[in-house]
């Protein structure tokens, strides 16, 4: 049964088509960055050009997640090429059901690229790619879905979603 029983919370945008803009999150320079708040306190975000500086997609996604309320962490195991990997999704509770469907659709659809985000390597090996050693999480900005394979990172994603 879907957890979103509030008709005021729209989940239509939480789908695999909205995974075209995936933000990579990496370890911060220090454990918790001084003076930083929210997601910036725990992670560095790769520069994404106009999505970040002109459009403000990160802020829009955070606003939707926070407005829906009750962010949660949920885990699910994926099997690909015999590799079992637990993936932890962090998003609003109302988005969780749609988030899992969207993430699964994105993962299994061979036409959707995951390699440019480093997640393809993680799916196949269970480890981040060597050319992105500090990569710890991903964030589909249009779908408002964050995910990782590390429980501590998921806890930091959740803490970063707290309203300022």
PABA-425330 format. One record per residue (C-alpha): x, y, z; residue in three letters. Coordinates in steps of 0.02 Angstrom, whole numbers, padded with zeros to 5 digits, always signed. Last residue first. Example, Ala and Ser with C-alpha at 12.3 -4.5 7.8 and 13.67 -1.06 7.14 Angstrom:
BEGIN
+00684-00053+00357SER +00615-00225+00390ALA 
This chain:
BEGIN
+00867+01258+00430UNK +00751+01114+00395UNK +00835+00947+00416UNK +00883+00869+00250UNK +01068+00867+00292UNK +01033+00753+00441UNK +00953+00627+00323UNK +01100+00635+00205UNK +01216+00613+00354UNK +01120+00458+00409UNK +01131+00390+00232UNK +01320+00420+00234UNK +01332+00320+00395UNK +01230+00177+00316UNK +01341+00166+00160UNK +01275+00108-00010UNK +01204+00278-00057UNK +01045+00359-00120UNK +00959+00527-00136UNK +00791+00547-00224UNK +00705+00713-00259UNK +00652+00655-00434UNK +00718+00806-00530UNK +00878+00818-00427UNK +00924+00634-00432UNK +01050+00635-00289UNK +01199+00519-00276UNK +01309+00466-00132UNK +01486+00427-00071UNK +01609+00481-00206UNK +01779+00516-00128UNK +01874+00391-00238UNK +01799+00456-00401UNK +01926+00395-00533UNK +01942+00231-00439UNK +01757+00195-00461UNK +01654+00172-00302UNK +01640-00006-00239UNK +01503-00139-00243UNK +01579-00205-00404UNK +01443-00202-00537UNK +01318-00085-00457UNK +01456+00028-00392UNK +01535+00039-00564UNK +01368+00090-00640UNK +01347+00220-00503UNK +01494+00326-00557UNK +01382+00466-00620UNK +01445+00454-00798UNK +01425+00265-00785UNK +01240+00269-00746UNK +01174+00297-00920UNK +00995+00253-00958UNK +00974+00140-01109UNK +01013-00017-01007UNK +00857+00010-00903UNK +00883-00097-00747UNK +00955+00041-00637UNK +00838+00180-00692UNK +00684+00070-00670UNK +00747+00017-00497UNK +00778+00197-00447UNK +00606+00251-00508UNK +00513+00108-00422UNK +00610+00137-00262UNK +00578+00324-00267UNK +00391+00299-00301UNK +00375+00201-00140UNK +00487+00322-00043UNK +00409+00488-00099UNK +00285+00509+00045UNK +00423+00464+00168UNK +00525+00611+00103UNK +00693+00556+00033UNK +00844+00450+00077UNK +00869+00286-00015UNK +00991+00154+00046UNK +01057+00029-00080UNK +01106-00145-00023UNK +01207-00233-00158UNK +01199-00412-00215UNK +01315-00448-00363UNK +01261-00594-00473UNK +01262-00489-00631UNK +01147-00365-00546UNK +01055-00400-00385UNK +00979-00256-00289UNK +00945-00255-00103UNK +00833-00124-00026UNK +00859+00003+00111UNK +00749+00143+00175UNK +00802+00306+00254UNK +00670+00435+00297UNK +00623+00618+00272UNK +00463+00665+00364UNK +00407+00816+00266UNK +00334+00843+00092UNK +00391+01024+00105UNK +00568+00968+00152UNK +00581+00855+00000UNK +00509+00987-00117UNK +00623+01125-00049UNK +00776+01014-00057UNK +00739+00977-00240UNK +00717+01160-00284UNK +00878+01207-00192UNK +00977+01075-00286UNK +00899+01128-00453UNK +00953+01310-00436UNK +00925+01355-00619UNK +01071+01468-00660UNK +01213+01415-00545UNK +01171+01234-00507UNK +01087+01164-00660UNK +01188+01290-00763UNK +01353+01207-00724UNK +01347+01051-00616UNK +01488+01079-00492UNK +01513+00920-00394UNK +01432+00934-00223UNK +01538+00924-00066UNK +01454+00836+00079UNK +01413+00843+00264UNK +01383+01026+00306UNK +01335+01066+00126UNK +01183+00951+00143UNK +01109+01066+00275UNK +01222+01195+00355UNK +01402+01250+00333UNK +01486+01360+00462UNK +01628+01238+00488UNK +01622+01087+00373UNK +01588+00925+00464UNK +01716+00785+00441UNK +01838+00897+00346UNK +01865+00910+00158UNK +01691+00843+00131UNK +01661+00670+00060UNK +01578+00672-00110UNK +01403+00695-00176UNK +01366+00666-00360UNK +01214+00757-00427UNK +01109+00660-00551UNK +01014+00755-00687UNK +00933+00630-00805UNK +00855+00539-00658UNK +00688+00627-00686UNK +00638+00501-00820UNK +00656+00365-00687UNK +00508+00432-00588UNK +00471+00542-00437UNK +00390+00689-00528UNK +00216+00616-00507UNK +00236+00616-00317UNK +00124+00764-00276UNK +00087+00790-00092UNK -00084+00873-00073UNK -00170+00705-00102UNK -00100+00644+00066UNK -00107+00454+00069UNK +00074+00438+00018UNK +00129+00277+00099UNK +00074+00169-00047UNK +00000+00000+00000UNK 
